[in-house]
Amino acid sequence: MIAERGARALERYNAALVKRTLKIVALVVLLLVVAVVALFAITFMGRQSITDGFEVGGIRIVADGIVSVAVVPAGQGQVVLIDAGNDNAGQAILAELSRRQLGPDAVAAIFITHGHPDHTGAIGQFRKAQVMALEAEVGLIEGREGARGPLTRLFPVRPTGVKVARTLRDSETVTVGEAQVRVFAVPGHTAGSAAYLVNGVLFLGDAADTNDAGELSGSPWIFSDNQAQDRASLVRLAQRLDGERADVKALVFAHSGVRTEGLAPLTAFATK
């Protein structure tokens, strides 16, 4: 009898211990979820919304969920894309091409701002397009290297099936049909992040964002390799374009809206 009571007591103790352990685990998981949600809210709160169909400098901005893609006319039934969106099927991009009475083969080139998957999703839909990026970003785009941000370093490293056809250099100008794209290295968000100037429109990818008040911020900490380097890159870019008196009519950000005050918002950010 004593042995039986002892065994039952041990069973009750073990059951209570399991319950307490499960409660603790559930609480820890809940706290982690709350922390991640709060971090995302802080990261994205106040951003100016992407305006689907916004046109500037003859370029049309296409919203693809949380990110935007730019469609740049290149003449003779061709277009150039700045990034390739989040959707692997490329539905938003294909719809824009259809609106122009064009098909996927009309995409002659895709200029990638950086290799995070929400910017490279639909590349596979455009098999005749030359994929272009800065040399330092090729490994990330092709899936041979991983990102180094606090969250992005957790993403699996595996081949993407994407092949970068042309590696770009800082300051070069690439001509695709009638489109001329000037390339700027802005490392920080990723090692090979690029900005592109086309028809007076400066595409900054994830190197910067804008809020509803028109103020610029640098790349978000949680997704970025090096925020300090990102800021230094943006300051250097602002000084460079200002020194050249570059014709910048608008700034476009991958995850937020478009600023049409010329270079002024970037200059203001750089002089803070």
C-alpha positions as a Python dict, from the first residue, in 0.01 Angstrom:
ca = {
    (1, 'M'): (0, 0, 0),
    (2, 'I'): (275, 242, 94),
    (3, 'A'): (454, 171, -235),
    (4, 'E'): (131, 229, -432),
    (5, 'R'): (63, 560, -254),
    (6, 'G'): (422, 666, -320),
    (7, 'A'): (390, 580, -689),
    (8, 'R'): (62, 775, -720),
    (9, 'A'): (216, 1073, -541),
    (10, 'L'): (513, 1062, -779),
    (11, 'E'): (276, 1049, -1078),
    (12, 'R'): (83, 1352, -946),
    (13, 'Y'): (409, 1537, -888),
    (14, 'N'): (533, 1459, -1240),
    (15, 'A'): (200, 1562, -1390),
    (16, 'A'): (207, 1891, -1199),
    (17, 'L'): (567, 1946, -1305),
    (18, 'V'): (478, 1888, -1672),
    (19, 'K'): (185, 2131, -1645),
    (20, 'R'): (405, 2399, -1487),
    (21, 'T'): (670, 2344, -1753),
    (22, 'L'): (414, 2373, -2031),
    (23, 'K'): (277, 2692, -1879),
    (24, 'I'): (625, 2841, -1858),
    (25, 'V'): (703, 2743, -2218),
    (26, 'A'): (369, 2888, -2336),
    (27, 'L'): (439, 3211, -2147),
    (28, 'V'): (789, 3239, -2296),
    (29, 'V'): (652, 3177, -2648),
    (30, 'L'): (377, 3436, -2591),
    (31, 'L'): (629, 3693, -2470),
    (32, 'L'): (850, 3626, -2774),
    (33, 'V'): (553, 3668, -3010),
    (34, 'V'): (452, 3992, -2838),
    (35, 'A'): (810, 4118, -2856),
    (36, 'V'): (837, 4036, -3230),
    (37, 'V'): (499, 4198, -3304),
    (38, 'A'): (599, 4508, -3107),
    (39, 'L'): (934, 4524, -3288),
    (40, 'F'): (765, 4498, -3627),
    (41, 'A'): (510, 4762, -3526),
    (42, 'I'): (784, 5000, -3420),
    (43, 'T'): (977, 4929, -3741),
    (44, 'F'): (686, 4991, -3978),
    (45, 'M'): (471, 5237, -3785),
    (46, 'G'): (435, 5579, -3943),
    (47, 'R'): (573, 5487, -4284),
    (48, 'Q'): (415, 5667, -4575),
    (49, 'S'): (209, 5415, -4769),
    (50, 'I'): (311, 5291, -5112),
    (51, 'T'): (88, 5449, -5378),
    (52, 'D'): (10, 5190, -5641),
    (53, 'G'): (22, 5338, -5991),
    (54, 'F'): (209, 5655, -5889),
    (55, 'E'): (387, 5800, -6193),
    (56, 'V'): (695, 6018, -6185),
    (57, 'G'): (948, 6091, -6460),
    (58, 'G'): (761, 5857, -6694),
    (59, 'I'): (812, 5572, -6445),
    (60, 'R'): (525, 5385, -6282),
    (61, 'I'): (536, 5250, -5927),
    (62, 'V'): (364, 4914, -5880),
    (63, 'A'): (271, 4796, -5530),
    (64, 'D'): (340, 4429, -5458),
    (65, 'G'): (211, 4387, -5105),
    (66, 'I'): (467, 4533, -4863),
    (67, 'V'): (711, 4635, -5136),
    (68, 'S'): (710, 4833, -5460),
    (69, 'V'): (854, 4772, -5805),
    (70, 'A'): (930, 5041, -6061),
    (71, 'V'): (850, 4992, -6429),
    (72, 'V'): (1073, 5210, -6648),
    (73, 'P'): (994, 5257, -7020),
    (74, 'A'): (1292, 5165, -7239),
    (75, 'G'): (1140, 5220, -7586),
    (76, 'Q'): (1053, 4976, -7865),
    (77, 'G'): (812, 4778, -7648),
    (78, 'Q'): (1066, 4719, -7373),
    (79, 'V'): (1076, 4808, -7005),
    (80, 'V'): (1328, 4794, -6724),
    (81, 'L'): (1236, 4692, -6367),
    (82, 'I'): (1385, 4827, -6048),
    (83, 'D'): (1356, 4518, -5824),
    (84, 'A'): (1121, 4226, -5887),
    (85, 'G'): (888, 4228, -5589),
    (86, 'N'): (781, 3981, -5325),
    (87, 'D'): (538, 3767, -5524),
    (88, 'N'): (710, 3479, -5704),
    (89, 'A'): (425, 3473, -5956),
    (90, 'G'): (477, 3844, -6029),
    (91, 'Q'): (104, 3908, -6064),
    (92, 'A'): (120, 4284, -5998),
    (93, 'I'): (407, 4329, -6244),
    (94, 'L'): (242, 4114, -6510),
    (95, 'A'): (-81, 4312, -6468),
    (96, 'E'): (110, 4635, -6528),
    (97, 'L'): (275, 4488, -6837),
    (98, 'S'): (-67, 4375, -6962),
    (99, 'R'): (-198, 4728, -6910),
    (100, 'R'): (77, 4838, -7147),
    (101, 'Q'): (-15, 4555, -7386),
    (102, 'L'): (317, 4386, -7315),
    (103, 'G'): (416, 4039, -7201),
    (104, 'P'): (692, 3913, -6970),
    (105, 'D'): (948, 3906, -7252),
    (106, 'A'): (923, 4286, -7272),
    (107, 'V'): (1131, 4311, -6953),
    (108, 'A'): (1481, 4370, -7087),
    (109, 'A'): (1662, 4418, -6754),
    (110, 'I'): (1604, 4402, -6380),
    (111, 'F'): (1817, 4623, -6156),
    (112, 'I'): (1823, 4479, -5804),
    (113, 'T'): (1865, 4719, -5512),
    (114, 'H'): (1957, 4428, -5281),
    (115, 'G'): (1915, 4055, -5248),
    (116, 'H'): (1646, 4011, -4983),
    (117, 'P'): (1373, 3779, -5118),
    (118, 'D'): (1099, 4045, -5115),
    (119, 'H'): (1294, 4225, -5388),
    (120, 'T'): (1383, 3930, -5610),
    (121, 'G'): (1062, 3725, -5601),
    (122, 'A'): (942, 3743, -5963),
    (123, 'I'): (1277, 3731, -6141),
    (124, 'G'): (1197, 3383, -6271),
    (125, 'Q'): (894, 3517, -6460),
    (126, 'F'): (1112, 3729, -6687),
    (127, 'R'): (1345, 3486, -6858),
    (128, 'K'): (1476, 3728, -7121),
    (129, 'A'): (1567, 3994, -6866),
    (130, 'Q'): (1928, 4064, -6774),
    (131, 'V'): (1955, 4066, -6395),
    (132, 'M'): (2197, 4334, -6275),
    (133, 'A'): (2339, 4414, -5931),
    (134, 'L'): (2651, 4535, -5758),
    (135, 'E'): (2920, 4270, -5733),
    (136, 'A'): (2906, 4264, -5351),
    (137, 'E'): (2539, 4159, -5367),
    (138, 'V'): (2564, 3874, -5617),
    (139, 'G'): (2621, 3600, -5357),
    (140, 'L'): (2312, 3701, -5160),
    (141, 'I'): (2093, 3725, -5471),
    (142, 'E'): (2206, 3387, -5602),
    (143, 'G'): (2172, 3223, -5261),
    (144, 'R'): (2538, 3143, -5201),
    (145, 'E'): (2570, 3383, -4906),
    (146, 'G'): (2342, 3484, -4621),
    (147, 'A'): (2242, 3826, -4495),
    (148, 'R'): (2384, 3949, -4165),
    (149, 'G'): (2099, 4146, -4007),
    (150, 'P'): (1963, 4048, -3662),
    (151, 'L'): (1662, 3877, -3823),
    (152, 'T'): (1781, 3810, -4178),
    (153, 'R'): (2078, 3605, -4057),
    (154, 'L'): (1822, 3344, -3948),
    (155, 'F'): (1700, 3294, -4306),
    (156, 'P'): (1823, 2970, -4470),
    (157, 'V'): (2105, 3000, -4721),
    (158, 'R'): (2018, 2804, -5035),
    (159, 'P'): (2044, 2852, -5412),
    (160, 'T'): (1770, 3077, -5550),
    (161, 'G'): (1800, 2976, -5913),
    (162, 'V'): (1870, 3341, -6002),
    (163, 'K'): (2177, 3422, -6209),
    (164, 'V'): (2312, 3777, -6210),
    (165, 'A'): (2406, 3840, -6573),
    (166, 'R'): (2591, 4167, -6521),
    (167, 'T'): (2775, 4299, -6219),
    (168, 'L'): (2762, 4673, -6173),
    (169, 'R'): (3011, 4928, -6046),
    (170, 'D'): (2954, 5238, -5839),
    (171, 'S'): (2909, 5551, -6056),
    (172, 'E'): (2863, 5371, -6387),
    (173, 'T'): (2571, 5447, -6615),
    (174, 'V'): (2400, 5154, -6786),
    (175, 'T'): (2198, 5205, -7104),
    (176, 'V'): (1912, 4965, -7178),
    (177, 'G'): (1726, 5074, -7490),
    (178, 'E'): (1623, 5433, -7422),
    (179, 'A'): (1664, 5400, -7043),
    (180, 'Q'): (1979, 5523, -6874),
    (181, 'V'): (2039, 5399, -6520),
    (182, 'R'): (2311, 5546, -6302),
    (183, 'V'): (2440, 5320, -6027),
    (184, 'F'): (2538, 5415, -5670),
    (185, 'A'): (2676, 5185, -5401),
    (186, 'V'): (2499, 5240, -5066),
    (187, 'P'): (2623, 4953, -4845),
    (188, 'G'): (2477, 4908, -4500),
    (189, 'H'): (2132, 4755, -4530),
    (190, 'T'): (2322, 4477, -4710),
    (191, 'A'): (2682, 4466, -4824),
    (192, 'G'): (2594, 4536, -5187),
    (193, 'S'): (2288, 4759, -5158),
    (194, 'A'): (2249, 4991, -5457),
    (195, 'A'): (2060, 5308, -5540),
    (196, 'Y'): (1965, 5393, -5898),
    (197, 'L'): (1900, 5727, -6066),
    (198, 'V'): (1672, 5711, -6369),
    (199, 'N'): (1500, 6006, -6541),
    (200, 'G'): (1559, 6223, -6235),
    (201, 'V'): (1410, 5960, -6000),
    (202, 'L'): (1637, 5822, -5728),
    (203, 'F'): (1551, 5468, -5614),
    (204, 'L'): (1684, 5396, -5265),
    (205, 'G'): (1554, 5043, -5209),
    (206, 'D'): (1561, 4963, -4836),
    (207, 'A'): (1851, 5199, -4763),
    (208, 'A'): (1596, 5457, -4647),
    (209, 'D'): (1227, 5509, -4575),
    (210, 'T'): (996, 5806, -4546),
    (211, 'N'): (718, 5877, -4298),
    (212, 'D'): (391, 6064, -4339),
    (213, 'A'): (563, 6390, -4241),
    (214, 'G'): (809, 6355, -4530),
    (215, 'E'): (1108, 6284, -4307),
    (216, 'L'): (1363, 6022, -4404),
    (217, 'S'): (1496, 5745, -4183),
    (218, 'G'): (1770, 5496, -4246),
    (219, 'S'): (1731, 5123, -4296),
    (220, 'P'): (1552, 4936, -4013),
    (221, 'W'): (1784, 4775, -3758),
    (222, 'I'): (1611, 4437, -3751),
    (223, 'F'): (1667, 4372, -4123),
    (224, 'S'): (1998, 4551, -4177),
    (225, 'D'): (2358, 4434, -4176),
    (226, 'N'): (2499, 4764, -4046),
    (227, 'Q'): (2286, 5070, -3970),
    (228, 'A'): (2584, 5298, -3912),
    (229, 'Q'): (2728, 5209, -4251),
    (230, 'D'): (2386, 5263, -4410),
    (231, 'R'): (2366, 5615, -4268),
    (232, 'A'): (2720, 5693, -4380),
    (233, 'S'): (2631, 5573, -4730),
    (234, 'L'): (2324, 5796, -4745),
    (235, 'V'): (2519, 6097, -4620),
    (236, 'R'): (2788, 6036, -4881),
    (237, 'L'): (2525, 5995, -5155),
    (238, 'A'): (2351, 6319, -5058),
    (239, 'Q'): (2680, 6511, -5059),
    (240, 'R'): (2780, 6360, -5389),
    (241, 'L'): (2455, 6438, -5569),
    (242, 'D'): (2438, 6785, -5418),
    (243, 'G'): (2798, 6854, -5522),
    (244, 'E'): (2720, 6744, -5877),
    (245, 'R'): (2397, 6947, -5882),
    (246, 'A'): (2233, 6629, -6002),
    (247, 'D'): (1885, 6657, -6147),
    (248, 'V'): (1688, 6467, -5883),
    (249, 'K'): (1314, 6526, -5901),
    (250, 'A'): (1190, 6252, -5671),
    (251, 'L'): (1297, 5988, -5420),
    (252, 'V'): (1143, 5640, -5424),
    (253, 'F'): (1162, 5395, -5133),
    (254, 'A'): (1088, 5025, -5166),
    (255, 'H'): (863, 4998, -4860),
    (256, 'S'): (712, 5345, -4840),
    (257, 'G'): (592, 5626, -5063),
    (258, 'V'): (744, 5872, -5307),
    (259, 'R'): (884, 6215, -5217),
    (260, 'T'): (863, 6473, -5494),
    (261, 'E'): (1063, 6754, -5330),
    (262, 'G'): (1379, 6665, -5518),
    (263, 'L'): (1693, 6591, -5322),
    (264, 'A'): (1586, 6804, -5023),
    (265, 'P'): (1456, 6522, -4796),
    (266, 'L'): (1780, 6325, -4837),
    (267, 'T'): (1989, 6636, -4778),
    (268, 'A'): (1791, 6714, -4463),
    (269, 'F'): (1849, 6360, -4337),
    (270, 'A'): (2221, 6383, -4412),
    (271, 'T'): (2263, 6708, -4219),
    (272, 'K'): (2086, 6598, -3898),
}
